[in-house]
Amino acid sequence: MMSDSELTAAVRGGDSRAFDALFLRWYPQVCRFLLTLVKESTLAEDLAQGVFMKLWLYRERLDPSKSLKNYLLVLSRNSALDVFRSKRSLIMDNLVTPSDKPSPDRTEYLAEFAETQSRLFQAVQQMPPQRRSVFVMSRFQHLSSEEIASKLALSVRTVEKHLQLALDNIRKFLN
């Protein structure tokens, strides 16, 4: 049985079996943590899947010497915060008038959000590697076109073209 740091190093190198092992080891804890935040098991499970997708997408940034548990919990918290920010008014309504049962509008929205997020990640995974890298750096790491061009040794125009094509791919995939 490999330690988290050994598995993290293997995942960083692109080992999908190590990723599967990390997933099996940490998915239940991530789900439980997210459930305490979002209070809906289906949403917590969807967000947990998104956390592990991000872990795989950003695997080259993993540091085996640092705590994987902390990294996963921060990713989880940020995913939950994204949901809260996207539907702030519904969350505020629920805080003012708490209810044991989620409202139909909220449940429907959260289910739709989770499905769209899942489809978005599928679209990103199907992109050519360089286009995917440019898109992830732009939309998830919030780097400018100039910063991306510098990191990938590309022209700014090439980066902008990759972004345009990535967005076209996503639109086609989602429609």
Rosetta blueprint (number, residue, H / E / L):
1 M L
2 M L
3 S L
4 D H
5 S H
6 E H
7 L H
8 T H
9 A H
10 A H
11 V H
12 R H
13 G L
14 G L
15 D L
16 S H
17 R H
18 A H
19 F H
20 D H
21 A H
22 L H
23 F H
24 L H
25 R H
26 W H
27 Y H
28 P H
29 Q H
30 V H
31 C H
32 R H
33 F H
34 L H
35 L H
36 T H
37 L H
38 V H
39 K L
40 E L
41 S H
42 T H
43 L H
44 A H
45 E H
46 D H
47 L H
48 A H
49 Q H
50 G H
51 V H
52 F H
53 M H
54 K H
55 L H
56 W H
57 L H
58 Y L
59 R H
60 E H
61 R H
62 L L
63 D L
64 P L
65 S L
66 K L
67 S L
68 L H
69 K H
70 N H
71 Y H
72 L H
73 L H
74 V H
75 L H
76 S H
77 R H
78 N H
79 S H
80 A H
81 L H
82 D H
83 V H
84 F H
85 R H
86 S H
87 K L
88 R H
89 S H
90 L H
91 I H
92 M H
93 D H
94 N H
95 L H
96 V H
97 T L
98 P L
99 S L
100 D L
101 K L
102 P L
103 S L
104 P H
105 D H
106 R H
107 T H
108 E H
109 Y H
110 L H
111 A H
112 E H
113 F H
114 A H
115 E H
116 T H
117 Q H
118 S H
119 R H
120 L H
121 F H
122 Q H
123 A H
124 V H
125 Q H
126 Q L
127 M L
128 P L
129 P H
130 Q H
131 R H
132 R H
133 S H
134 V H
135 F H
136 V H
137 M H
138 S H
139 R H
140 F L
141 Q L
142 H L
143 L L
144 S L
145 S H
146 E H
147 E H
148 I H
149 A H
150 S H
151 K H
152 L H
153 A L
154 L L
155 S L
156 V H
157 R H
158 T H
159 V H
160 E H
161 K H
162 H H
163 L H
164 Q H
165 L H
166 A H
167 L H
168 D H
169 N H
170 I H
171 R H
172 K H
173 F H
174 L H
175 N L
